[in-house]
């Protein structure tokens, strides 16, 4: 792989439902495909059990906390303006800070794995809202305090 990964950015999709297919469709409207043909701007999605937005009957416990792959690591994502060259994007399917316990567990496990894989410090994990371009846009994503997430990564809680 030619890209040097030095950061991981956490996001939320600003939707109460979704999966890789849905995010591909949403992102297709914003930008073209990556070299591998993926429209999803994130490298990973952590699902909440609602793949489609048809209502409460659409929930599938077997999908809650499932991690789906978006873009390959070798390809820049489209998740933080001006910051994609050395980062991976992990998005939680969520809106207004509503996360499931299964999502949190899966997300912590995924990010721990990525931190270990790339030899990163916990401080290399950021919320989208912490990027300069996101601050200028007024972003609040992923709608949780990243320091709390880092404490989960470290096993403090």
C-alpha positions in Angstrom: 0.0 0.0 0.0 1.4 3.4 -1.0 -0.7 5.5 1.4 0.7 6.1 4.9 -2.2 6.1 7.4 -1.6 8.4 10.3 -5.2 9.2 11.5 -8.6 7.8 11.8 -11.7 10.0 11.6 -15.0 9.0 13.2 -18.3 10.0 11.6 -22.0 9.5 11.8 -24.2 9.2 8.7 -26.8 11.7 9.9 -29.4 9.0 9.2 -31.3 6.6 11.4 -30.9 3.8 8.9 -28.5 2.8 6.2 -25.8 0.3 5.0 -23.1 0.3 2.4 -25.6 0.1 -0.5 -27.5 3.1 0.8 -24.4 5.2 1.5 -23.1 4.3 -2.0 -26.3 5.7 -3.4 -26.1 8.9 -1.3 -22.5 9.5 -2.1 -22.9 8.8 -5.8 -24.9 12.1 -5.9 -21.9 14.0 -4.4 -18.8 12.6 -6.1 -17.7 9.9 -8.6 -16.5 6.5 -7.8 -13.1 5.6 -6.3 -10.6 3.8 -8.6 -12.2 0.5 -7.4 -15.7 1.7 -8.3 -16.8 2.4 -4.7 -18.9 5.5 -4.1 -19.0 5.3 -0.3 -16.6 7.9 1.0 -15.9 6.0 4.2 -13.6 3.0 4.6 -16.0 1.4 7.1 -19.6 1.6 8.3 -20.9 0.4 11.6 -24.6 -0.5 11.2 -27.3 0.0 13.8 -29.7 -2.7 12.6 -31.8 -0.6 10.3 -30.7 -1.1 6.7 -33.8 0.6 5.2 -35.8 3.6 6.4 -39.2 1.9 6.4 -39.8 2.1 10.1 -39.4 0.2 13.4 -40.4 -3.1 11.8 -37.2 -2.9 9.7 -34.9 -3.6 12.6 -32.8 -6.7 12.4 -30.7 -7.5 15.5 -28.3 -9.6 13.4 -27.4 -6.3 11.6 -26.9 -4.3 14.7 -23.1 -3.7 15.1 -22.2 -5.3 11.8 -19.2 -3.6 10.2 -19.3 -3.2 6.4 -16.3 -2.3 4.3 -16.5 0.8 2.1 -13.4 1.9 0.3 -10.2 -0.1 0.4 -7.5 1.3 2.6 -5.3 1.9 -0.5 -7.8 4.5 -1.7 -8.4 8.0 -0.2 -11.8 8.4 1.2 -14.2 11.3 0.8 -15.0 11.9 4.4 -13.0 15.0 5.6 -12.3 17.8 3.2 -8.5 18.2 2.8 -7.7 15.5 5.3 -8.3 12.2 3.3 -4.7 11.7 2.0 -3.5 10.0 5.2 -6.6 9.0 7.0 -9.3 6.3 7.2 -13.0 7.1 7.7 -15.2 5.1 10.1 -18.9 6.0 10.1 -21.6 5.0 12.5 -25.1 4.8 11.1 -26.7 7.3 13.4 -28.4 10.6 13.7 -28.7 13.0 16.7 -26.2 10.9 18.8 -28.4 7.8 18.8 -26.1 4.8 18.9 -26.7 1.2 19.9 -24.5 -0.7 22.4 -23.7 -3.2 19.6 -22.5 -0.3 17.5 -20.3 1.0 20.2 -18.7 -2.4 20.9 -18.1 -3.1 17.2 -16.8 0.4 16.6 -14.3 0.2 19.5 -13.1 -3.3 18.4 -12.7 -2.0 14.8 -10.8 1.1 15.7 -8.6 -0.8 18.2 -7.7 -3.2 15.3 -6.9 -0.3 13.0 -4.9 1.5 15.6 -2.9 -1.6 16.1 -2.5 -2.4 12.4 -1.1 1.0 11.7 0.9 1.5 14.9 -1.1 4.6 15.9 -1.6 6.3 19.2 -5.1 6.7 20.7 -4.6 10.4 20.0 -4.6 9.7 16.3 -8.4 9.0 16.5 -10.4 12.1 15.8 -14.0 13.1 15.4 -14.9 14.7 12.1 -15.8 17.9 14.0 -12.2 18.2 15.1 -10.9 18.8 11.5 -10.3 22.4 10.5 -12.5 22.1 7.4 -15.3 20.6 9.5 -15.1 23.4 12.0 -15.5 25.9 9.2 -18.6 24.0 8.0 -20.0 23.7 11.6 -19.9 19.9 11.6 -20.7 18.1 14.9 -20.3 14.6 13.5 -20.0 11.9 15.0 -22.1 13.5 17.8 -20.1 12.1 20.7 -17.1 13.2 22.6 -14.0 11.6 21.0 -12.1 11.7 24.3 -14.8 9.4 25.7 -14.4 7.0 22.7 -10.6 7.1 23.2 -11.2 6.0 26.9 -13.1 3.0 25.6 -10.3 2.2 23.2 -7.8 2.3 26.1 -10.1 0.2 28.3 -10.5 3.0 30.9 -14.3 2.3 31.2 
